[in-house]
């Protein structure tokens, strides 16, 4: 990949000098403020001059506003943006794809269907064929009084009937039975996904975000994160994320852009 840096040229040169980075390998576009930086980057994507949008030292709200703007943004008509996080956990036997920790606060049924499809697409990008997707709820029991259980059951049935192809999907599933084979045995649960999920679709942003931060801060998970559903993959990492996380996120976006 080749990098285009958009921002204050003097500040970029200062950081490059401090880090021993040769700016000859980069294209630099001069912009004075954050909003102008984002707008310039979005215009370059729309003009076919770049393939990936990445957030630098700008706030998430300004970054997302640039993507979502009606005139000249990056969201196709009727598209659903969602945030995808790929986690490598020391205690789990494979990569775990999680959604949505940052974009959709309370997805409705149709949005959850799209979230599920986005997880399948990400899994395929990573070379995982027919991924196992768990629709996460507070319980693996089908309780009509819990809306997330109802949505999970509907999506699971749709997948069973071939309406969501390319994956093994099950829900409602509590988090423990989705990722822990021992719990599946203890609870005597019969699930094609239980204990071996490749992807987790959470019922809302609060649940997903708490899981994500617990995984990274308490469990030492390595991560890659992008926003999908736009005209190009959008890297959305925190300004406080590690260099490693940002590198992994660029790699995931590069794979998704092919």
Secondary structure, DSSP 8 states (H G I E B T S, - for coil): ---EEEE-HHHHHHHHHHHT--GGGSEEEE-SSHHHHHHHHHHHHHTTS-SEEE--SS-HHHHHHHHH-TTT-S--TT---EEEEEEE-TTSSS-EEEE-SSS-SS--HHHHHHHHHHHHHHHHHTT-SSEEEEEE-S-SS--TTSHHHHHHHHHHHHHHTTSS-SEEEEEEE-HHHHH-HHHHHHHT---SSTT--SEEE-SSHHHHHHHHHHHHHTT--EEEEEEESSSSEEE---TTS-HHHHHHHHHHHHHHH-
